[in-house]
Amino acid sequence: SVLSRYENQITILSDYLEEFPETDEPVWILGRQHHLNTDKSKLLLDISARLWFTYRRKFSPIGGTGPSSDTGWGCMLRCGQMMLAQALICRHLGRDWQWEKHKKQPEEYHRILRCFLDRKDCCYSIHQMAQMGVGEGKSIGEWFGPNTVAQVLKKLALFDEWNSLAVYVSMDNTVVIEDIKKMCWCPAQSSSVAHSSAHLHRSALGQNKNTAGLCPGWKPLLLIIPLRLGINHINPVYIDAFKECFKMPQSLGALGGKPNNAYYFIGFLGNELIYLDPHTTQSFVDSEENGTVDDESFHCQQAPHRMKIMNLDPSVALGFFCKEECDFDNWCSLVQKEIVKQQSLRMFELVQKHPPHWPPFIPPSKPEVTTTGAELIESTDKLFELEEEFEILSV
């Protein structure tokens, strides 16, 4: 029966196997290498397993009176959701997890999906992201850039106790090892704080009945590196380093695309990038009474899109996930070997110590609030005033 399901899945994908050219060059998808001559089916199954978030319509109006569809403006938010979802898949199910149509999936998979449903009480919904973007100077319905969506995800993650991610967004093209380790090695929370966190998670985000990640130890790291790889077009000197990032086992791909047209890049073949396209409008999907989600519309079963790297807008954001400290140490070694030492013009800097001319690094923490919905988002304004001051001082 397992073989039968596998063959059925291959049949679904076979219509667009020819979309890839005949070549001996390997295809890289989020740290995994595939060879077109020998395992096209595994390649396509790997792509279809990624969670695919697109425009939706007929969800409850954002903010009560706002838009009920994100068609035309939400593509970068959807790409940010896809990158974060891939981090959560790696965190709970592992990079090698595969999706099959109509196959029963573990509870963690449905919990991940519920985080992204288009409802105001889901922690990474279009509602939460759009309203949190107001604090980043973006009106609801306004298009986001890669850095803005990264900042929004960083703030929303503070309210997500189940996934318990440490989200680090680099500044000035610089990743500071000392700051990341300070943020990821979290001390044990007091019982009162843990109780408050659990209450907020249940009441404000309404997703899970228990919490995880409250004990001391390394918090899984979502590392996002916003970059400008040129002025009007990508500088060819960065291409090899950019492609190298997709080979790293920690890779979550990249956010980018063209002006006002965002894509989620998951790999490459030669000098072409492979991406998931959010520019399809589907109807709102809610969870069932038993907590499961009809997930067929959350997996792209169409031909994977490709574009030439030189057509990429220079404003991008790289993503990486490090579940354990050893994963981060390994990533640092790969960056030193493949990015820093190999490039005359570096794509970004990796430094050990916090730059002395920067303001002190203070790991972000969640305010103790018990409000819900839009009130929860408004309550974070004061929390991030220091971050805004930090950004001004660092310019």
Disulfide bonds with the S-S distance in Angstrom:
none
